Amino acid sequence: MSQQTPDPTRIPSFRPDNDDLPGKKTPKRDWLSLWLAVVRAGLGERLLTVASAVVTVILFFAVVWLMNSFFVMQSDSIDERGYYVAATPYVMDAVLPYYDPSFPKNETLPLNAGVARISSAHTDLPAKPRYEVRSYHVIKGDTVIGIAEKFNLKPSTIFWGNPYTLHDDPHALLEGMDINILPVDGVYTEWHEGDGLNTVAEVYGVTPEDIIDFPANGLSRETIGDYANPNIPAGKWLVVPGGTRSLLTWSAPFVTRENPAVASIYGPGACASVMDGPVGSGTFLWPSSEHYISGYDYSEASNHRAIDIGGKMGNPIYAADAGVIVYAGWNDWGYGNVVMVDHGNGWQTLYAHLESYNVQCGYYVGPGDIIGAMGSTGNSSGPHLHYEMRYNGVPQNPHNFY
């Protein structure tokens, strides 16, 4: 059996244990070898993620702790023993409002119950009450209602302040005229020789003192004298604050076929004989070829118990229902050319400011028959139809029936 010769270039696989070597100790693994072992195990990326999260949380709490310590140090102080003492909060002294010595004594309101002042460089002075009667120049487009709203008055006060100019008729308000504007709602009345203060006050629903004490009237209780014959010169105009009266009936007459002659006092268009004829159905057609309101609408406040239908000069005007013509002609009360139809069932309709009309007293008409042409006669500021309806003599709102 042959003996193998050892290969001197081969490194032997056997290495004696260090523990067997005299004077040698076992070296500890360093961090690098430990990290390489973790990486070889496939846990390196996961360990980095966990470590980043832990570091982030630690930094967050560290910042919070530092900021809290900083502000506490700013607000606190250190006493003589070296301890931190919380700072005393600053409280501003209460400022009491100025006390006016002229204010009545024994007041019951607390001092802080006054009116707060707004920090503003602009000062709005309160409107001072007006006592004088002023004049207003009527411009195009003005109405009784519009003027009343402009001066914070009722429309009736505009009428009652101008009894000889407007006659309680809104159509009498014309561009270019000057009208009186009372300082308050009430009546403007002219004093006549023989008038008694008690009687005048009773007529308008006020007391004599209301008239005497109003500054614009220039009266005094000390000098007024006997109320039955007061020291008020004839022709003097007085404001009656809060006074009222009934509005005048300025409408054209609403007559019936049974008694048309009563309308003769209103103009030459009245019919003088008793008439018979068709009776209306009680259903009313729209009386014009136009369909919009121009000027005044139906308004009891402005004493306009009709509607004004706008349109062009010469547009046809139709009878709203069957009936008999009881008035056809000029009206002396500001309506211009007027046609009125009695429908025989308690209803009458009136058509005013016509340019012309093609019917006469006693004519029979059916619903929709042409009775005239739209115009602007009488007290009118432009072509329109003034259309009224009454039932048994009582004005009705046409909007409820056409």
LOKE-775298 format. One record per atom (N, C-alpha, C, CB): residue in one letter; x, y, z. Coordinates in steps of 0.1 Angstrom, whole numbers, plus 5000, padded with zeros to 4 digits. Last residue first. Glycine has a CB too. Layout:
% LOKE-775298
AXYZ/...
END
This chain:
% LOKE-775298
Y387759134851/Y387959114837/Y388358974833/Y388859224832/F387559124880/F386459084872/F386659074857/F385359194873/N389559234896/N388859114901/N387759064891/N388159154914/H390459464884/H391259354883/H390559224888/H392559374892/P388559664890/P388459594878/P389259464877/P388759684866/N387059704921/N388459684915/N388259604902/N389459624924/Q384259924923/Q384859784923/Q386259784916/Q383859684917/P382160154940/P383360124931/P383859984934/P384460234933/V378660124940/V379860114948/V381060074939/V379659994959/G376360124924/G376960254928/G378160244936/G375960324936/N375959854919/N374959924927/N375560054933/N374459834938/Y379259854911/Y378059764913/Y377159824923/Y378559624918/R381359994886/R380660004899/R379459904899/R380060144900/M384560054871/M383459964873/M382759994886/M383859814872/E386460244847/E385860224861/E384760124860/E385360364866/Y389360334831/Y388260244831/Y387760214845/Y388760104824/H390860544810/H390460544824/H389260454825/H390260684830/L393260484786/L391860464789/L391660454805/L391260334783/H395560724772/H395260604780/H393760594782/H395960604794/P397960944762/P396860864758/P396760734767/P397060814743/G398761184789/G399061104778/G397961004774/G400361024781/S397761314810/S399161354806/S399561264795/S400061334818/S394561474816/S395361354811/S396761394807/S394661274800/N391761594820/N392961594828/N393761464826/N392661604844/G390661584786/G390461614800/G391761624807/G389561504806/T391961324764/T391161444766/T390961464781/T389861444759/S393461134750/S394061204761/S393261334764/S395561234758/G392260814738/G392660944736/G393361004749/G391561034732/M390860544719/M391660584730/M392260734728/M392860494733/A387560554707/A388960544704/A389760604716/A389360614691/G384460354710/G385260484709/G386760454706/G385160564721/I383160114710/I382360234714/I383160364713/I381960214728/I382859804695/I383759924696/I382860044699/I384459954683/D381759524714/D381459624704/D382359744706/D379959674705/G382259344735/G383259354725/G382959454714/G383359224718/P378859274741/P380259264746/P381259264734/P380359134754/G376759534726/G377059394730/G378459384735/G376759294718/V374559804731/V375859754727/V375959614733/V376959844733/Y372160044720/Y372459914726/Y373859874721/Y371359814721/Y371860394728/Y372360284719/Y372460154727/Y373760324713/G371160594746/G370160494742/G370660384733/G369060574736/C373360834734/C372460794745/C371460704739/C371860914751/Q375760694710/Q374960804716/Q374060744727/Q374060874705/V379060624697/V377760584703/V377060704708/V377860474714/N381660664692/N380760644680/N379460584685/N381360544670/Y384160904702/Y383260794705/Y382160784694/Y382460824719/S387561004707/S386261014700/S385460894705/S386461014685/E389460984727/E389661084716/E388361104709/E390761024707/L388560964761/L388460914748/L388761024738/L387060854745/H388560984789/H389661034781/H389660994767/H390961004788/A386860674800/A387160814800/A388360844792/A387260864814/Y384260464806/Y385360474797/Y385660624794/Y385160394783/L382560264829/L382860394824/L384160394817/L382860494835/T379860044837/T381260064834/T381360194827/T381759944824/Q377659904862/Q377860014852/Q379460014849/Q377360154857/W375359664874/W376659694870/W376659814860/W377459574863/G372759584878/G373459654889/G374859704885/G373559554900/N372059494853/N372059394864/N372759454876/N372759274859/G372259684832/G370959634836/G370859534847/G370259574825/H374559814825/H374359674820/H373059604825/H375559584825/D375260114811/D374560054822/D374159914817/D373260134826/V378160284802/V377260174799/V376560124811/V377960064791/M379460584791/M379160504803/M378060404798/M378760584815/V382160774779/V381060684775/V380760594788/V381360594763/V383561094776/V383260984784/V382060904778/V382861024798/N386261324771/N385161254765/N384861124772/N385461224750/G387261444803/G387261454789/G386061384783/G388461404782/Y387261434830/Y387361304823/Y387461324808/Y386161224827/G386861664845/G388261634841/G388361504834/G389061624853/W384261724848/W384961704860/W386361644857/W384261604868/D382561744826/D383161874831/D384061854843/D381961964835/N382761544797/N382561554812/N383261674818/N383061424818/W381061504766/W382161564774/W381761564789/W382361714769/G379561174759/G379861314757/G380961374766/G378661404759/A377160974771/A378160984759/A378361134756/A377560904747/Y375460754791/Y376160884790/Y377160874779/Y376860904804/V374260514787/V373460614795/V374260744796/V373260554809/I373860254765/I374560374767/I373760474775/I375060434754/V373259934778/V372660054771/V373560174775/V371260074776/G374759604772/G374059704780/G373559824771/G374959764790/A377359354776/A376159404769/A375459504778/A375159294765/D380759454784/D379559364785/D378359424778/D379259324800/A382659634777/A383059514784/A381959414785/A383559554798/A383159774745/A382259754756/A382559624763/A380759764751/Y386459884737/Y385359794735/Y384459804747/Y385859654733/I388360104717/I387860074730/I386559994729/I387660214738/P391260104695/P389860084698/P389560054712/P389359964689/N393560384695/N393360244697/N391860224700/N394260184708/G394060664694/G393160604684/G392960454685/G393760634671/M397260664707/M396160744703/M395360674692/M396560884699/K398060364724/K398360464715/K397060534711/K398960404702/G398260294760/G398060254746/G398460374737/G396660204743/G397160184793/G397960254784/G397760214770/G399460254787/I394560214815/I395160124805/I395860204795/I394060034799/D394160264848/D394460344836/D395260244826/D395460464839/I391360174868/I392660144863/I392860224850/I392759994860/A389860314898/A389860274884/A391160224880/A389360394875/R389860504920/R389060374920/R388760334905/R387760394928/H391860684936/H391760644922/H391160504921/H393160644915/N392660774961/N391360814956/N391160784941/N391060954958/S394860664971/S395060774962/S393760824956/S396160744951/A393760454985/A394560544992/A394760674984/A395860484996/E392560294966/E391660374974/E392460484982/E390860284984/S393460224934/S394060254947/S393060344955/S395360324946/Y394360084904/Y393260094913/Y393860114927/Y392359964913/D397060284890/D396260164891/D395160184901/D397260044896/Y397960554868/Y397460504881/Y396760364880/Y396460604887/G400160484842/G399660584852/G399160524865/G398560664845/S399060194827/S399860314825/S399360424834/S399960364810/I399159854823/I398659964832/I399660084830/I398559924847/Y398459684793/Y399359714803/Y398759844810/Y400759744798/H397359594768/H397159514780/H398259554790/H397359374776/E395159714741/E396459714748/E396259644762/E396959854750/S392559724732/S393459634725/S394859634731/S393659684711/S390259714760/S391159774751/S391959674743/S392059864759/P388659584780/P388059684772/P388959754762/P387459794780/W388159244784/W389159344785/W388759454776/W390559294783/L384759164795/L385859154786/L386859264789/L385459154771/F382959004821/F383459124815/F384759104807/F383759234825/T379858884830/T381158844827/T381758954818/T381258704819/G377258964832/G378058974844/G379458924842/G377458884855/S375758994810/S375858854815/S376658854829/S376658764806/G373459264807/G374759204806/G374759064813/G375759294812/V370559314787/V371159304801/V372359224800/V370159234810/P369359554763/P369959434767/P370559434781/P370959394757/G366759794773/G367659734764/G368259604770/G368759834762/D365360124779/D365259984781/D366259924771/D363859924779/M365360444795/M365760354784/M365660204788/M367160374779/V364060764799/V364160634804/V364460534793/V362960594813/S366161044790/S364960964789/S365160824795/S364460954774/A368461194788/A367361254795/A366061164795/A366961384789/C371961144793/C370761104786/C369561144795/C370660954783/A374761364792/A373761284800/A372561254791/A373361354813/G376661524782/G376461394776/G375461314783/G377761324777/P377161774793/P376161764783/P375961624777/P376461854771/G377561724829/G377961754816/G376861734806/G379161674812/Y376461694854/Y377861664853/Y378361704839/Y378161524856/I373761724855/I374561834862/I376061814859/I374261834877/S372761504844/S372761624836/S373661734842/S371361674833/A372261274858/A373661294854/A373861424846/A374161184845/V369661234862/V370361284873/V371861324869/V370361194885/A368561104839/A368561254839/A369361314851/A367161304840/P368460824841/P369660884836/P369761034837/P369760844821/N367060604856/N366960744860/N368260814855/N366860764875/E367260354844/E365960394850/E365860544853/E365660314862/R369860324838/R368960344827/R367560384832/R368760214818/T371860514861/T371160384857/T370260424845/T370460314868/V375160654866/V373660664865/V373160534860/V373160774856/F377660784880/F377260654876/F375760644877/F377960544885/P379461074870/P378261014876/P378060874871/P377061104873/A383061074875/A381861104867/A380661024873/A382161064852/S384461144908/S384261054896/S383061104888/S383960914901/W384961274930/W385161354918/W384861274906/W386661404917/T384061304961/T383661214950/T383761294937/T382261164952/L386661384984/L385561424975/L385361314965/L385961554969/L387361205014/L387761245001/L386561274992/L388661134994/S386661315047/S386361225036/S386861285023/S384861205035/R389561395068/R388161425063/R387961325051/R388061575057/T391661445096/T391161375085/T389861425080/T391061225088/G394661545115/G393261565110/G392961485098/G392961715107/G397261535122/G396361425125/G394961435121/G396461395140/P397361885125/P398061765126/P397161645130/P399261775136/V396362115105/V395662035115/V396361905116/V394162025111/V397662425097/V397962285097/V397162215108/V399462255098/L395962695083/L396362625095/L396562485091/L395262645106/W396063015068/W395962875066/W396562805078/W396762835053/K393863295070/K395063225075/K394963075073/K395363265090/G391463405064/G392463385053/G393663315057/G392763515046/A391063595093/A390463525082/A391463515070/A389163605077/P393163545122/P392663635111/P392063545100/P393763715106/I392163455153/I392763405141/I392263485130/I392463245140/N391263455182/N392063555175/N392863495164/N392963625185/P387963285182/P389363305185/P390063415177/P390163175182/N385263235192/N385663345184/N387063375186/N384763475186/A385263005207/A384163025198/A384463135188/A382863055206/Y387563035223/Y387562935213/Y386362945203/Y387462795219/D388763345231/D387663265232/D387663165220/D386263345232/G392363355229/G391063415233/G390063305234/G390663515223/I395063325223/I394063275213/I392663325217/I393963125213/T397163385239/T396563495231/T395363455222/T397663555223/E397863155253/E397663275261/E396963385253/E399063325265/R398162965234/R397062955242/R396763085250/R397262835252/S398963075201/S399363065215/S398163055224/S400263185220/L400263005168/L399163045177/L399763025191/L397962955175/G401662925145/G401963055151/G400863105161/G402163155141/N401562695130/N400362785130/N400662915137/N399262715137/A403862545134/A403762615121/A402562715121/A403562515110/P403562425160/P404462545158/P404162615145/P405862505158/F400462345175/F401362315164/F402262435160/F400662255151/D398762435194/D400062395198/D401062365187/D400062285208/I396262465181/I396962575187/I398462555189/I396262615200/I395562205173/I395762315163/I396562425169/I394362365158/D395362075197/D396262015186/D396562125176/D395561895180/E393462215210/E394862235215/E395762175204/E395062165228/P391062125199/P391562265196/P392962285200/P390662365204/T391561785186/T391161885197/T391662025193/T391761835211/V390161625157/V391261655166/V390661745178/V392461725159/G388361585135/G388661475144/G389861505153/G388861355137/Y387561785118/Y388761705114/Y389161605124/Y389861805112/V385361885132/V385161835118/V386361755114/V385061965109/E386461965156/E385561845156/E385361795142/E384161885162/A387962185149/A388562075154/A387761945154/A389062095169/V385862355141/V386862315131/V387562185136/V387862425128/T384462385166/T383762325154/T384762275144/T382862425148/N386362515182/N385862385186/N385162315174/N384862395197/L386762745168/L387862655169/L387362515173/L388862705180/G384562865143/G384862845157/G385862735159/G383562805165/D384363125119/D384662985122/D384962975137/D385862935114/G384063395113/G382963325119/G383263185123/G381763335111/E386063385084/E385363475094/E384163395099/E384963605088/H388063095081/H387063195076/H386463265087/H385963115068/W391262945073/W390363005083/W389363105077/W391163055095/E391862665054/E391862805054/E390762855065/E391462865040/T393862375061/T392562445060/T392662595061/T391562385071/Y395262075057/Y395562215055/Y394262285052/Y396662235044/V395561785077/V394761865068/V395262005068/V393261855072/G397961515079/G396861595084/G396261675073/G397461695095/D401261425086/D399961385080/D398861465087/D399761235083/V403561715084/V403061585091/V401761545084/V402761605106/P404161925068/P405261865076/P404861725082/P405661955086/L402761925035/L402661945049/L403761875056/L401261885054/I403362085006/I403761955013/I403661985028/I405161915008/N401562214979/N401962224993/N402262084998/N400862295001/I402762254945/I401862204955/I402462214969/I401362054952/D402962384913/D403562384926/D402462344936/D404162524929/M403162234880/M402462294890/M403262284903/M401062244892/G404662074862/G404862214862/G404162294873/G404562274850/E402361824855/E403761864854/E403762014854/E404461804842/L399561784876/L400061804863/L401561854864/L399261904855/L396861634891/L398361654894/L399061664880/L398961544903/A394461544885/A394661694885/A396061734887/A393761754895/H394361284889/H394561324875/H394761474874/H393461274866/P393561264916/P394961234912/P395261274898/P395261084914/D391561484933/D391661414920/D393061384916/D390861494909/D391061654953/D391061514956/D391161424944/D389861474964/H391661904942/H390261864944/H390061714946/H389461904931/L394162024937/L393961884933/L392461844934/L394761794941/T393662294946/T394462264934/T394162124928/T395962274937/Y392262324969/Y391862404957/Y392562374944/Y391962554961/P393562144986/P392162124983/P391762204971/P391362164995/N396262034995/N395962114982/N394562104978/N396962064971/G396361875016/G397161995016/G396962085005/G398561955017/W394761665009/W394261755019/W395061875021/W394161685032/F396461534990/F395161594986/F394661694996/F394061484985/I398461455007/I398761534995/I397561604990/I399461454984/T397161295025/T397661425030/T398061515018/T398861405039/S396561075010/S395461155013/S395961295018/S394561095024/P399060945009/P398561004997/P397461105000/P398160904987/K401061025038/K400060945032/K399561015020/K398860925042/L404661075037/L403361115041/L402361015034/L403061255036/N407361085031/N406961005042/N405561045047/N407961005053/F408061215008/F408061295020/F407561225032/F407261425018/K407961004989/K409161084989/K409261175002/K409161184977/E405260914992/E406360834997/E407660914998/E406660714987/A403961134979/A403661104994/A404861014999/A402361024995/I404861114953/I405261234961/I405061204976/I404361354957/G403760864946/G405160884946/G405661004954/G405660894932/I400960914948/I401560814957/I403060834958/I401260674952/V400661114928/V400361144942/V400961044952/V398761144944/T403561124907/T402261074910/T401961114925/T402060924908/D405761234881/D405261234895/D403861184896/D405361384900/G406361254854/G406461124860/G405961114875/G407761064860/K407761574855/K407261464847/K407461334854/K407861464833/I407261744887/I407961714875/I407361594867/I409461674878/V406162004907/V405761874901/V406561854888/V404261864899/H407662144934/H407462164920/H407262024913/H408662244913/Y406462224966/Y407062124957/Y406662144943/Y406761974962/S406862404995/S406362394982/S407162294974/S406362534975/R406062335030/R406962375019/R406262355006/R408262285020/V405362445062/V404762395049/V405662435038/V403262445047/E407362355090/E406862455080/E406262375069/E407962545076/Y408462165106/Y407162215110/Y406562315100/Y407362295123/R410361865109/R410061985101/R408662035105/R410061945085/P412861745131/P411461755127/P411261885119/P410561745139/K416061645118/K415261735127/K413861745122/K415861875127/A417761345118/A416861435110/A416061515120/A415961355101/P420961335134/P419561285133/P418661395126/P418861255147/L423961325117/L423061395125/L421661355124/L423161545122/D426561105117/D425261125110/D424361205120/D424560995106/T429961145112/T428861155122/T427561185114/T429161275132/H432860955107/H431761025101/H430561025111/H431260945089/A434760815120/A435060955118/A433861025112/A436260965109/S433960575145/S433760625131/S434060775130/S432360585125/S433260355166/S434460425162/S434360455147/S435660335165/I430160425182/I430860355172/I432060435168/I429960325160/R429260405216/R429660495205/R430460415195/R430460615210/A426460295234/A427860275229/A428060355217/A428060125226/V424560445258/V424660415244/V426060405240/V423960525236/G424560285291/G424460395282/G424560345267/G425560495284/A424960125312/A423760095304/A423560205294/A422560085312/N426760145332/N427260095319/N426060065310/N428059965321/L425460235354/L426360335347/L426760275333/L427560365355/P421960125355/P423460115358/P424260205349/P423859965357/L419160335363/L419960255353/L421360245358/L419860325339/T418060495382/T417960355384/T418760275374/T416460305383/E419160785399/E418860715386/E418860565389/E419860755375/N419360985418/N418560865421/N418160785409/N417360895429/K419461285398/K419861195409/K418861075410/K419961275422/P419961345363/P419061345375/P419561245385/P417661305371/F422961495353/F422061385351/F421261375364/F422861245349/S424861675357/S423561725354/S422561615353/S423561815342/P427261545359/P426661585372/P425261645369/P427461695378/D427861255342/D427461395340/D426761445353/D426561405327/Y430561045342/Y429261075349/Y428961225348/Y429361035364/Y431860835318/Y431860965324/Y430460995330/Y432161075313/P432260485327/P431860595318/P431760725326/P430460565312/L435260325340/L433860365341/L433460485332/L433560405356/V437260075331/V437060215329/V435560255330/V437660265315/A439159835350/A437859875344/A437760025343/A436659815352/D442559765343/D441559825352/D440259855344/D442159945359/M443559455329/M443359595328/M442259645337/M443059635313/V445759215342/V444259255341/V444159405340/V443459195353/Y448058975336/Y447759115336/Y446359145334/Y448659195325/P448858695358/P448358755346/P447958895347/P447058675341/T451958635373/T450658685375/T450058745363/T450558785387/A453958345365/A453758485364/A452258525366/A454158545351/A454958085387/A454058125376/A453858275377/A452758055376/V458258035396/V456958075401/V456158135389/V457158195412/Y460757795402/Y460057875392/Y458657905398/Y459857795379/Y463257845428/Y462057775422/Y461357865412/Y461157735433/G465257975441/G465657905429/G464557825423/G466757815431/R464658115463/R465057985465/R465457905453/R464057905473/E463658355453/E464958355459/E465458215463/E464858435472/D462058255421/D462158315434/D463458305440/D461058255444/I461758325388/I462458245398/I462458325411/I463858215393/S458858325366/S459958385373/S460558295383/S459558525379/D457358255334/D457558235348/D458758315353/D457758085351/S457258305307/S456158355315/S456358335330/S454858285311/Q459658185298/Q459358325295/Q458258385304/Q458858345280/M459557925306/M460558015312/M460258155309/M461957975305/V457357845291/V457257845305/V458257935312/V457257705311/F458557855265/F457457955269/F457257955284/F456157915261/F460557655268/F460857795264/F459857885269/F461157805249/S459157425274/S460057475284/S460457615281/S461357385284/N457757395250/N457057415262/N457957475273/N456457285267/M459957345232/M459057465230/M458257495243/M458057435219/L460957105243/L461757225242/L460957345241/L462757215231/W458856925239/W459356955253/W460157075253/W460156835257/V458556925211/V457456975220/V457957005234/V456356865220/V461056815204/V460756955200/V459557015209/V460356965185/A460756565215/A461856645219/A461556795216/A463156605213/F458656455200/F458556485215/F459556575220/F458456355222/F460056445175/F458756525177/F458556555192/F457556445172/L462156265180/L462456405176/L461256495179/L462956425162/I460856025184/I461656085195/I461956235192/I462956005196/V459555995159/V458756015171/V459556075183/V458155875176/T461855955143/T460956065141/T460056095153/T460056035129/V462955715154/V463755845155/V462855965153/V464855845144/V460955535147/V461355555161/V462055685163/V462155445166/A461155545119/A459855585126/A460155615140/A458855475125/S463755445114/S463355585110/S462155635117/S463155595095/A463455185124/A464355275130/A464055415127/A465855245127/V461755075105/V461355085119/V462155185126/V461454945126/T463355085082/T462055155083/T461555175097/T460955075075/L465554925089/L465755075086/L464455145087/L466355095072/L464354675091/L464954735103/L465154885101/L466254665106/R463654625064/R462654645074/R463154705087/R462054505077/E466254615052/E465354715048/E464254735058/E464754685035/G467354375066/G467954515066/G466954625063/G469154515057/L466654115066/L465854205075/L466454345075/L465954145089/G468053915052/G466853975045/G466054075054/G465953875040/A470353805063/A469053735067/A467853805060/A468853745082/R472253975054/R472153835047/R470853765051/R473353755051/V471654185072/V471354195057/V471254065050/V472454285051/V472554065095/V471154105094/V470754115080/V470854235102/A475254035089/A474453915092/A472953945091/A474753865106/L476054295087/L476054205075/L475254085077/L477554175072/W475654375114/W474754435103/W474754355091/W475254575100/L477754225125/L476354205129/L475354255119/L476054275143/S479954335113/S479654195111/S478254155114/S480654105118/L479754585124/L479654565110/L479354425106/L480954605103/W480154565151/W478754605146/W478654575131/W478554755149/D482154265158/D481954405158/D480554435151/D483054475149/R482353995181/R481954035168/R481754185169/R480653965164/K485353945202/K483853975200/K483554025186/K483354085211/P487753675202/P487453815199/P485853835197/P488153865186/T488953475228/T487953475217/T487553625214/T486653395221/K492553485234/K491153495238/K490253505227/K491053625247/K495753295240/K494753355231/K493353365237/K494753275217/G497553135255/G497653285256/G496753355247/G499053325253/P497652845234/P497952905247/P498153065246/P499352855252/L494852735217/L496152795216/L496452865230/L496252895205/D492452645221/D493452545223/D494852605223/D493352435213/D490852845214/D490852815228/D491952715231/D489552755233/N491052835187/N491852935194/N491952905209/N491253075192/D491352525172/D490552615180/D491452705187/D489552545189/P493152475141/P492952445155/P492152555162/P494352435162/R491552395113/R492252495120/R492052475134/R491852645115/F491452205083/F491352205098/F492252315103/F491852065103/S491852225057/S490552265062/S490452265077/S489452175056/P494952355044/P494152255052/P492852315057/P495052205063/I495452445012/I495252495025/I494452395033/I494552635025/R497952314990/R496552304995/R496452355010/R496052164994/T500552304983/T499752424979/T498352424984/T499752434964/P501752064990/P502152174998/P501252304995/P503652214996/D500151764994/D500351874984/D500652004992/D499051894975/P501851465006/P500951585008/P501351694998/P501151645023/T501851154990/T502651264994/T501851394996/T503751294984/Q500550845002/Q500350964995/Q501251075000/Q498951014995/Q501950525001/Q501750635009/Q501650765001/Q502850655020/S500650204990/S501550324988/S501150434997/S501550364973/M500949885000/M500050005000/M500950125000/M499050005012/
END
